Amino acid sequence: MVLIAILAISTFLDTLCWRHTVHRLETVAHTAIATARKNGWVVNTTPSHRGGWPFGAWVELDRLDATHPASSGAPYDAGWAAEHLRLGGSWPFLLGAELPVSLTGHQAARLVLNNAILTFVTADLQIRFKNPQDLCFSVSQLKLAFSGHWPDKQIFAKNLSGRLIRFPEALAGATRLGIDAKAADLSGFPLPYGASVDLHQMHLALALTASDASTELSLLDPSSYGRLLLQDASASPASTNSRIILSGAMALPSRNGTLTLTVIQWQTLADRLLAQPEIESHLAPDLQVALRKALEKTSTRQARNGQPLSMAIPVVNGEILPDTQAFSALFNGKAPLP
């Protein structure tokens, strides 16, 4: 009898907790949709339904479509379509002060800005909100497609995860949006002159600081940001022991600044560049000669384990402009390696 009583009380308390939690989750969902509509989004969903008892609590939508037409206050078109969205999860996640969001079907999102089109296609996306400003995400596969103002390109990421922090009310000069992400593999990453490369162990950490008028603008509006701080953008080209690292800063919206390029085991990468005609044909003749001479000087195993190559590269109007004369002087020994 005692055991039956304990089970009955536990079931009763679990049911009360479940009802309270799903009501809270429904309130969160309704508030998020209302806020999105207030900010110019047109949102359509299927009726929500409850689930999870007795092992957790969640609210599910079988379909969600959201579009944002461009306006004077928000000069971008955006859209998002999702299948089977679940808000909530098992009790351990909910009791850990995190709000999990699972999208187990297919999802697609598109952003159109200044005739440039960015499209995301993925499935099985997991999001955990630590608080409204701080969220973590993970996805097994993600496809990015660039078109319009950009040359048409597709990039595939595997085992992508990271963290996104948002401070819409940040003061001018303070971080308004921050991203820290990593991926096991990245296929089809674009290089200059139409070439591409497969990368692994990619890491990206950047921050966007608020402009003077940021508090009145959407997080998707480029004019809401004053600077881009690239703390680390690094990856290793597939089948090599090289590692490429970029860091630096750019002013916005001019997109002018300076990046620092560091290449570990640069000789392997130089071999690859000179072996690709589409890259080699665009390298200045003096740089090609300098590269080949530098590779000849470092042909022994001991030399190939030497210091990394590092130099500053200017960015003008968003375009990276490597100084071929500086590269040539570096490889010819007229400028010391760091």
Contacts in CASP RR format, 6 or more apart in sequence:
PFRMAT RR
TARGET T0000
AUTHOR 0000-0000-0000
METHOD contacts of the structure
MODEL  1
MVLIAILAISTFLDTLCWRHTVHRLETVAHTAIATARKNGWVVNTTPSHR
GGWPFGAWVELDRLDATHPASSGAPYDAGWAAEHLRLGGSWPFLLGAELP
VSLTGHQAARLVLNNAILTFVTADLQIRFKNPQDLCFSVSQLKLAFSGHW
PDKQIFAKNLSGRLIRFPEALAGATRLGIDAKAADLSGFPLPYGASVDLH
QMHLALALTASDASTELSLLDPSSYGRLLLQDASASPASTNSRIILSGAM
ALPSRNGTLTLTVIQWQTLADRLLAQPEIESHLAPDLQVALRKALEKTST
RQARNGQPLSMAIPVVNGEILPDTQAFSALFNGKAPLP
11 54 0 8 1.000
14 53 0 8 1.000
14 54 0 8 1.000
15 53 0 8 1.000
15 54 0 8 1.000
17 57 0 8 1.000
18 52 0 8 1.000
18 53 0 8 1.000
18 54 0 8 1.000
18 56 0 8 1.000
18 57 0 8 1.000
21 56 0 8 1.000
21 57 0 8 1.000
21 94 0 8 1.000
22 50 0 8 1.000
22 51 0 8 1.000
22 57 0 8 1.000
22 58 0 8 1.000
22 59 0 8 1.000
25 57 0 8 1.000
25 58 0 8 1.000
25 59 0 8 1.000
25 87 0 8 1.000
25 88 0 8 1.000
26 48 0 8 1.000
26 50 0 8 1.000
26 59 0 8 1.000
28 87 0 8 1.000
28 99 0 8 1.000
29 48 0 8 1.000
29 59 0 8 1.000
29 61 0 8 1.000
29 87 0 8 1.000
33 43 0 8 1.000
33 45 0 8 1.000
36 43 0 8 1.000
36 66 0 8 1.000
37 43 0 8 1.000
39 74 0 8 1.000
39 218 0 8 1.000
40 68 0 8 1.000
40 69 0 8 1.000
40 71 0 8 1.000
40 74 0 8 1.000
41 66 0 8 1.000
41 67 0 8 1.000
41 68 0 8 1.000
42 66 0 8 1.000
42 67 0 8 1.000
42 68 0 8 1.000
42 69 0 8 1.000
43 64 0 8 1.000
43 65 0 8 1.000
43 66 0 8 1.000
44 64 0 8 1.000
44 65 0 8 1.000
44 66 0 8 1.000
45 61 0 8 1.000
45 63 0 8 1.000
45 64 0 8 1.000
45 65 0 8 1.000
46 61 0 8 1.000
46 62 0 8 1.000
46 63 0 8 1.000
46 64 0 8 1.000
48 59 0 8 1.000
48 60 0 8 1.000
48 61 0 8 1.000
49 59 0 8 1.000
49 60 0 8 1.000
50 57 0 8 1.000
50 58 0 8 1.000
50 59 0 8 1.000
50 60 0 8 1.000
51 57 0 8 1.000
51 58 0 8 1.000
51 59 0 8 1.000
51 60 0 8 1.000
52 58 0 8 1.000
52 89 0 8 1.000
55 90 0 8 1.000
55 91 0 8 1.000
56 88 0 8 1.000
56 89 0 8 1.000
56 90 0 8 1.000
56 91 0 8 1.000
56 94 0 8 1.000
57 88 0 8 1.000
57 89 0 8 1.000
57 91 0 8 1.000
57 94 0 8 1.000
58 86 0 8 1.000
58 87 0 8 1.000
58 88 0 8 1.000
58 89 0 8 1.000
59 86 0 8 1.000
59 87 0 8 1.000
59 88 0 8 1.000
60 84 0 8 1.000
60 85 0 8 1.000
60 86 0 8 1.000
60 87 0 8 1.000
61 82 0 8 1.000
61 84 0 8 1.000
61 85 0 8 1.000
62 83 0 8 1.000
62 84 0 8 1.000
63 81 0 8 1.000
63 82 0 8 1.000
63 83 0 8 1.000
63 84 0 8 1.000
64 80 0 8 1.000
64 81 0 8 1.000
64 82 0 8 1.000
64 85 0 8 1.000
65 80 0 8 1.000
65 81 0 8 1.000
65 82 0 8 1.000
66 79 0 8 1.000
66 80 0 8 1.000
66 81 0 8 1.000
67 77 0 8 1.000
67 78 0 8 1.000
67 79 0 8 1.000
67 80 0 8 1.000
68 74 0 8 1.000
68 76 0 8 1.000
68 77 0 8 1.000
68 78 0 8 1.000
68 79 0 8 1.000
69 77 0 8 1.000
70 76 0 8 1.000
70 77 0 8 1.000
70 112 0 8 1.000
73 217 0 8 1.000
73 218 0 8 1.000
73 221 0 8 1.000
74 217 0 8 1.000
74 218 0 8 1.000
74 220 0 8 1.000
74 221 0 8 1.000
75 113 0 8 1.000
75 221 0 8 1.000
76 111 0 8 1.000
76 112 0 8 1.000
76 113 0 8 1.000
76 218 0 8 1.000
76 220 0 8 1.000
76 221 0 8 1.000
77 110 0 8 1.000
77 111 0 8 1.000
77 112 0 8 1.000
77 113 0 8 1.000
78 109 0 8 1.000
78 110 0 8 1.000
78 111 0 8 1.000
78 112 0 8 1.000
78 220 0 8 1.000
79 109 0 8 1.000
79 110 0 8 1.000
79 111 0 8 1.000
80 107 0 8 1.000
80 108 0 8 1.000
80 109 0 8 1.000
80 110 0 8 1.000
81 107 0 8 1.000
81 108 0 8 1.000
81 109 0 8 1.000
82 103 0 8 1.000
82 105 0 8 1.000
82 106 0 8 1.000
82 107 0 8 1.000
83 103 0 8 1.000
83 104 0 8 1.000
83 105 0 8 1.000
83 106 0 8 1.000
83 107 0 8 1.000
84 103 0 8 1.000
84 104 0 8 1.000
84 105 0 8 1.000
85 101 0 8 1.000
85 102 0 8 1.000
85 103 0 8 1.000
86 101 0 8 1.000
86 102 0 8 1.000
86 103 0 8 1.000
86 104 0 8 1.000
87 99 0 8 1.000
87 100 0 8 1.000
87 101 0 8 1.000
88 94 0 8 1.000
88 99 0 8 1.000
88 100 0 8 1.000
88 101 0 8 1.000
88 102 0 8 1.000
89 100 0 8 1.000
89 102 0 8 1.000
93 100 0 8 1.000
93 128 0 8 1.000
94 100 0 8 1.000
97 130 0 8 1.000
98 128 0 8 1.000
98 129 0 8 1.000
98 130 0 8 1.000
99 128 0 8 1.000
99 129 0 8 1.000
100 126 0 8 1.000
100 127 0 8 1.000
100 128 0 8 1.000
100 129 0 8 1.000
101 126 0 8 1.000
101 127 0 8 1.000
101 128 0 8 1.000
101 129 0 8 1.000
102 124 0 8 1.000
102 125 0 8 1.000
102 126 0 8 1.000
102 127 0 8 1.000
103 123 0 8 1.000
103 124 0 8 1.000
103 125 0 8 1.000
103 126 0 8 1.000
103 127 0 8 1.000
104 123 0 8 1.000
104 124 0 8 1.000
105 123 0 8 1.000
105 124 0 8 1.000
106 121 0 8 1.000
106 122 0 8 1.000
106 123 0 8 1.000
107 120 0 8 1.000
107 121 0 8 1.000
107 122 0 8 1.000
107 123 0 8 1.000
107 125 0 8 1.000
108 119 0 8 1.000
108 120 0 8 1.000
108 121 0 8 1.000
108 122 0 8 1.000
109 119 0 8 1.000
109 120 0 8 1.000
110 117 0 8 1.000
110 118 0 8 1.000
110 119 0 8 1.000
110 120 0 8 1.000
111 117 0 8 1.000
111 118 0 8 1.000
111 220 0 8 1.000
112 118 0 8 1.000
113 220 0 8 1.000
113 222 0 8 1.000
114 149 0 8 1.000
115 148 0 8 1.000
115 149 0 8 1.000
116 146 0 8 1.000
116 148 0 8 1.000
116 149 0 8 1.000
116 150 0 8 1.000
117 145 0 8 1.000
117 146 0 8 1.000
117 147 0 8 1.000
117 148 0 8 1.000
117 149 0 8 1.000
117 150 0 8 1.000
118 144 0 8 1.000
118 145 0 8 1.000
118 146 0 8 1.000
119 144 0 8 1.000
119 145 0 8 1.000
119 146 0 8 1.000
119 147 0 8 1.000
120 142 0 8 1.000
120 143 0 8 1.000
120 144 0 8 1.000
121 142 0 8 1.000
121 143 0 8 1.000
121 145 0 8 1.000
122 139 0 8 1.000
122 141 0 8 1.000
122 142 0 8 1.000
122 143 0 8 1.000
123 139 0 8 1.000
123 140 0 8 1.000
123 141 0 8 1.000
124 139 0 8 1.000
124 140 0 8 1.000
125 137 0 8 1.000
125 138 0 8 1.000
125 139 0 8 1.000
126 137 0 8 1.000
126 138 0 8 1.000
126 139 0 8 1.000
127 135 0 8 1.000
127 136 0 8 1.000
127 137 0 8 1.000
128 135 0 8 1.000
128 136 0 8 1.000
128 137 0 8 1.000
129 135 0 8 1.000
130 136 0 8 1.000
133 165 0 8 1.000
133 166 0 8 1.000
133 167 0 8 1.000
134 163 0 8 1.000
134 164 0 8 1.000
134 165 0 8 1.000
134 166 0 8 1.000
135 163 0 8 1.000
135 164 0 8 1.000
136 161 0 8 1.000
136 162 0 8 1.000
136 163 0 8 1.000
136 164 0 8 1.000
137 160 0 8 1.000
137 161 0 8 1.000
137 162 0 8 1.000
137 163 0 8 1.000
137 164 0 8 1.000
138 160 0 8 1.000
138 161 0 8 1.000
138 162 0 8 1.000
139 160 0 8 1.000
139 161 0 8 1.000
140 158 0 8 1.000
140 159 0 8 1.000
141 156 0 8 1.000
141 157 0 8 1.000
141 158 0 8 1.000
141 160 0 8 1.000
142 156 0 8 1.000
142 157 0 8 1.000
142 160 0 8 1.000
143 154 0 8 1.000
143 155 0 8 1.000
143 156 0 8 1.000
143 157 0 8 1.000
144 154 0 8 1.000
144 155 0 8 1.000
144 156 0 8 1.000
144 157 0 8 1.000
145 152 0 8 1.000
145 153 0 8 1.000
145 154 0 8 1.000
145 155 0 8 1.000
146 152 0 8 1.000
146 153 0 8 1.000
146 154 0 8 1.000
146 155 0 8 1.000
146 190 0 8 1.000
147 153 0 8 1.000
151 190 0 8 1.000
151 194 0 8 1.000
153 188 0 8 1.000
153 190 0 8 1.000
153 196 0 8 1.000
154 188 0 8 1.000
155 186 0 8 1.000
155 187 0 8 1.000
155 188 0 8 1.000
155 189 0 8 1.000
155 190 0 8 1.000
156 185 0 8 1.000
156 186 0 8 1.000
156 187 0 8 1.000
156 188 0 8 1.000
157 183 0 8 1.000
157 185 0 8 1.000
157 186 0 8 1.000
157 187 0 8 1.000
157 202 0 8 1.000
158 183 0 8 1.000
158 184 0 8 1.000
158 185 0 8 1.000
158 186 0 8 1.000
158 187 0 8 1.000
159 183 0 8 1.000
159 184 0 8 1.000
159 185 0 8 1.000
160 181 0 8 1.000
160 182 0 8 1.000
160 183 0 8 1.000
161 181 0 8 1.000
161 182 0 8 1.000
161 183 0 8 1.000
162 179 0 8 1.000
162 180 0 8 1.000
162 181 0 8 1.000
162 182 0 8 1.000
163 179 0 8 1.000
163 180 0 8 1.000
163 181 0 8 1.000
164 177 0 8 1.000
164 178 0 8 1.000
164 179 0 8 1.000
165 175 0 8 1.000
165 177 0 8 1.000
165 178 0 8 1.000
166 176 0 8 1.000
166 177 0 8 1.000
166 178 0 8 1.000
166 219 0 8 1.000
167 174 0 8 1.000
167 175 0 8 1.000
167 176 0 8 1.000
167 177 0 8 1.000
167 210 0 8 1.000
168 176 0 8 1.000
168 214 0 8 1.000
168 215 0 8 1.000
168 219 0 8 1.000
169 215 0 8 1.000
170 176 0 8 1.000
170 209 0 8 1.000
170 210 0 8 1.000
170 214 0 8 1.000
170 215 0 8 1.000
171 210 0 8 1.000
172 209 0 8 1.000
172 210 0 8 1.000
172 211 0 8 1.000
172 212 0 8 1.000
172 214 0 8 1.000
172 226 0 8 1.000
173 209 0 8 1.000
173 210 0 8 1.000
173 211 0 8 1.000
173 226 0 8 1.000
173 227 0 8 1.000
174 209 0 8 1.000
174 210 0 8 1.000
175 207 0 8 1.000
175 208 0 8 1.000
175 209 0 8 1.000
175 210 0 8 1.000
176 208 0 8 1.000
176 209 0 8 1.000
176 210 0 8 1.000
176 214 0 8 1.000
176 219 0 8 1.000
176 224 0 8 1.000
176 225 0 8 1.000
177 207 0 8 1.000
177 208 0 8 1.000
177 219 0 8 1.000
177 225 0 8 1.000
178 206 0 8 1.000
178 207 0 8 1.000
178 208 0 8 1.000
179 204 0 8 1.000
179 205 0 8 1.000
179 206 0 8 1.000
179 207 0 8 1.000
180 204 0 8 1.000
180 205 0 8 1.000
181 203 0 8 1.000
181 204 0 8 1.000
181 205 0 8 1.000
182 201 0 8 1.000
182 202 0 8 1.000
182 203 0 8 1.000
182 204 0 8 1.000
183 202 0 8 1.000
184 200 0 8 1.000
184 201 0 8 1.000
185 198 0 8 1.000
185 199 0 8 1.000
185 200 0 8 1.000
185 202 0 8 1.000
185 238 0 8 1.000
186 198 0 8 1.000
186 199 0 8 1.000
186 200 0 8 1.000
186 202 0 8 1.000
186 235 0 8 1.000
187 198 0 8 1.000
188 196 0 8 1.000
188 197 0 8 1.000
188 198 0 8 1.000
189 196 0 8 1.000
189 197 0 8 1.000
189 198 0 8 1.000
189 199 0 8 1.000
189 235 0 8 1.000
190 196 0 8 1.000
191 197 0 8 1.000
191 279 0 8 1.000
192 279 0 8 1.000
192 282 0 8 1.000
192 320 0 8 1.000
193 278 0 8 1.000
193 279 0 8 1.000
193 281 0 8 1.000
193 282 0 8 1.000
194 278 0 8 1.000
195 276 0 8 1.000
195 278 0 8 1.000
195 279 0 8 1.000
197 237 0 8 1.000
197 238 0 8 1.000
198 237 0 8 1.000
198 238 0 8 1.000
199 235 0 8 1.000
199 236 0 8 1.000
199 237 0 8 1.000
199 238 0 8 1.000
200 235 0 8 1.000
200 236 0 8 1.000
200 238 0 8 1.000
201 235 0 8 1.000
201 236 0 8 1.000
202 234 0 8 1.000
202 235 0 8 1.000
203 232 0 8 1.000
203 233 0 8 1.000
203 234 0 8 1.000
203 235 0 8 1.000
204 232 0 8 1.000
204 233 0 8 1.000
205 230 0 8 1.000
205 231 0 8 1.000
205 232 0 8 1.000
205 233 0 8 1.000
206 228 0 8 1.000
206 229 0 8 1.000
206 230 0 8 1.000
206 231 0 8 1.000
206 233 0 8 1.000
207 228 0 8 1.000
207 229 0 8 1.000
207 231 0 8 1.000
208 225 0 8 1.000
208 226 0 8 1.000
208 227 0 8 1.000
208 228 0 8 1.000
208 229 0 8 1.000
208 252 0 8 1.000
209 225 0 8 1.000
209 226 0 8 1.000
209 227 0 8 1.000
209 229 0 8 1.000
210 224 0 8 1.000
210 225 0 8 1.000
210 226 0 8 1.000
211 217 0 8 1.000
211 223 0 8 1.000
211 224 0 8 1.000
211 225 0 8 1.000
211 226 0 8 1.000
211 252 0 8 1.000
213 223 0 8 1.000
213 224 0 8 1.000
214 224 0 8 1.000
214 225 0 8 1.000
214 226 0 8 1.000
217 223 0 8 1.000
217 224 0 8 1.000
218 224 0 8 1.000
222 252 0 8 1.000
222 253 0 8 1.000
223 253 0 8 1.000
225 252 0 8 1.000
225 253 0 8 1.000
226 251 0 8 1.000
226 252 0 8 1.000
226 253 0 8 1.000
227 249 0 8 1.000
227 250 0 8 1.000
227 251 0 8 1.000
227 252 0 8 1.000
228 249 0 8 1.000
228 250 0 8 1.000
228 252 0 8 1.000
229 248 0 8 1.000
229 249 0 8 1.000
230 246 0 8 1.000
230 247 0 8 1.000
230 248 0 8 1.000
230 249 0 8 1.000
230 250 0 8 1.000
230 259 0 8 1.000
231 247 0 8 1.000
231 248 0 8 1.000
232 245 0 8 1.000
232 246 0 8 1.000
232 247 0 8 1.000
233 245 0 8 1.000
233 246 0 8 1.000
233 247 0 8 1.000
234 243 0 8 1.000
234 244 0 8 1.000
234 245 0 8 1.000
234 246 0 8 1.000
235 243 0 8 1.000
235 244 0 8 1.000
236 242 0 8 1.000
236 243 0 8 1.000
236 244 0 8 1.000
237 244 0 8 1.000
237 269 0 8 1.000
237 272 0 8 1.000
240 265 0 8 1.000
240 268 0 8 1.000
240 269 0 8 1.000
240 272 0 8 1.000
241 265 0 8 1.000
241 268 0 8 1.000
242 263 0 8 1.000
242 264 0 8 1.000
242 265 0 8 1.000
242 266 0 8 1.000
242 268 0 8 1.000
242 269 0 8 1.000
243 263 0 8 1.000
243 264 0 8 1.000
243 265 0 8 1.000
244 261 0 8 1.000
244 262 0 8 1.000
244 263 0 8 1.000
244 269 0 8 1.000
245 261 0 8 1.000
245 262 0 8 1.000
245 263 0 8 1.000
245 264 0 8 1.000
246 259 0 8 1.000
246 260 0 8 1.000
246 261 0 8 1.000
246 262 0 8 1.000
247 259 0 8 1.000
247 260 0 8 1.000
247 262 0 8 1.000
248 257 0 8 1.000
248 258 0 8 1.000
248 259 0 8 1.000
248 260 0 8 1.000
249 257 0 8 1.000
249 258 0 8 1.000
250 256 0 8 1.000
250 257 0 8 1.000
250 315 0 8 1.000
250 318 0 8 1.000
251 257 0 8 1.000
254 317 0 8 1.000
255 315 0 8 1.000
255 317 0 8 1.000
255 318 0 8 1.000
256 315 0 8 1.000
256 316 0 8 1.000
256 317 0 8 1.000
256 318 0 8 1.000
257 314 0 8 1.000
257 315 0 8 1.000
257 316 0 8 1.000
258 312 0 8 1.000
258 313 0 8 1.000
258 314 0 8 1.000
258 315 0 8 1.000
259 312 0 8 1.000
259 313 0 8 1.000
259 315 0 8 1.000
259 320 0 8 1.000
260 310 0 8 1.000
260 311 0 8 1.000
260 312 0 8 1.000
260 313 0 8 1.000
261 309 0 8 1.000
261 310 0 8 1.000
261 311 0 8 1.000
261 312 0 8 1.000
261 313 0 8 1.000
262 308 0 8 1.000
262 309 0 8 1.000
262 310 0 8 1.000
263 269 0 8 1.000
263 308 0 8 1.000
263 309 0 8 1.000
263 310 0 8 1.000
264 308 0 8 1.000
265 304 0 8 1.000
265 308 0 8 1.000
266 308 0 8 1.000
266 309 0 8 1.000
267 294 0 8 1.000
267 295 0 8 1.000
267 298 0 8 1.000
267 304 0 8 1.000
268 304 0 8 1.000
270 291 0 8 1.000
270 294 0 8 1.000
270 295 0 8 1.000
271 295 0 8 1.000
273 279 0 8 1.000
273 280 0 8 1.000
273 283 0 8 1.000
273 291 0 8 1.000
274 280 0 8 1.000
274 288 0 8 1.000
274 291 0 8 1.000
274 292 0 8 1.000
274 295 0 8 1.000
280 288 0 8 1.000
283 291 0 8 1.000
283 324 0 8 1.000
284 324 0 8 1.000
284 328 0 8 1.000
286 324 0 8 1.000
286 325 0 8 1.000
286 328 0 8 1.000
287 324 0 8 1.000
287 327 0 8 1.000
287 328 0 8 1.000
287 331 0 8 1.000
289 328 0 8 1.000
290 327 0 8 1.000
290 328 0 8 1.000
290 329 0 8 1.000
290 330 0 8 1.000
290 331 0 8 1.000
290 332 0 8 1.000
291 331 0 8 1.000
293 331 0 8 1.000
293 332 0 8 1.000
294 331 0 8 1.000
294 332 0 8 1.000
297 303 0 8 1.000
298 304 0 8 1.000
298 306 0 8 1.000
307 337 0 8 1.000
307 338 0 8 1.000
308 338 0 8 1.000
309 330 0 8 1.000
309 337 0 8 1.000
309 338 0 8 1.000
310 338 0 8 1.000
311 323 0 8 1.000
311 326 0 8 1.000
311 327 0 8 1.000
311 330 0 8 1.000
313 320 0 8 1.000
313 321 0 8 1.000
313 322 0 8 1.000
313 323 0 8 1.000
314 321 0 8 1.000
314 323 0 8 1.000
315 321 0 8 1.000
326 335 0 8 1.000
329 335 0 8 1.000
330 337 0 8 1.000
END
